[in-house]
Amino acid sequence: MMKKLFALLLIVILAAGALAGCGETKESVVVGMITDTGGLGDQSFNDSAWYGLERAETDFGVERKVLESATADDYLPNLTSFSEENVELT
């Protein structure tokens, strides 16, 4: 479980760094977040990542999307959904 949380945090950090280096873009960037099973409102990792995406929306103008995972079985379908929509993953 901790490895998954660490991996998600690392992805968020890398995406934020990439966005910071983008400057102004002509296209809208859509950044997606897939929560762990705690979901939004967990007052922990998921909320911290969501706050980071809120800042990215304010600071860089990205569009944010979230898919909440009720169980571990939701991870793959959520990843697949964002992949098919060409959503940048965090």
Secondary structure in CASP SS format (residue, H / E / C, confidence):
PFRMAT SS
TARGET T0000
AUTHOR 0000-0000-0000
METHOD secondary structure of the structure
MODEL  1
M C 1.00
M H 1.00
K H 1.00
K H 1.00
L H 1.00
F H 1.00
A H 1.00
L H 1.00
L H 1.00
L H 1.00
I H 1.00
V H 1.00
I H 1.00
L H 1.00
A H 1.00
A H 1.00
G H 1.00
A H 1.00
L H 1.00
A H 1.00
G C 1.00
C C 1.00
G C 1.00
E C 1.00
T C 1.00
K C 1.00
E C 1.00
S C 1.00
V C 1.00
V E 1.00
V E 1.00
G E 1.00
M E 1.00
I E 1.00
T C 1.00
D C 1.00
T C 1.00
G C 1.00
G C 1.00
L C 1.00
G C 1.00
D C 1.00
Q C 1.00
S C 1.00
F H 1.00
N H 1.00
D H 1.00
S H 1.00
A H 1.00
W H 1.00
Y H 1.00
G H 1.00
L H 1.00
E H 1.00
R H 1.00
A H 1.00
E H 1.00
T H 1.00
D H 1.00
F H 1.00
G C 1.00
V C 1.00
E E 1.00
R E 1.00
K E 1.00
V E 1.00
L E 1.00
E C 1.00
S C 1.00
A C 1.00
T C 1.00
A H 1.00
D H 1.00
D H 1.00
Y H 1.00
L H 1.00
P H 1.00
N H 1.00
L H 1.00
T H 1.00
S H 1.00
F H 1.00
S H 1.00
E H 1.00
E C 1.00
N C 1.00
V C 1.00
E E 1.00
L E 1.00
T C 1.00
END
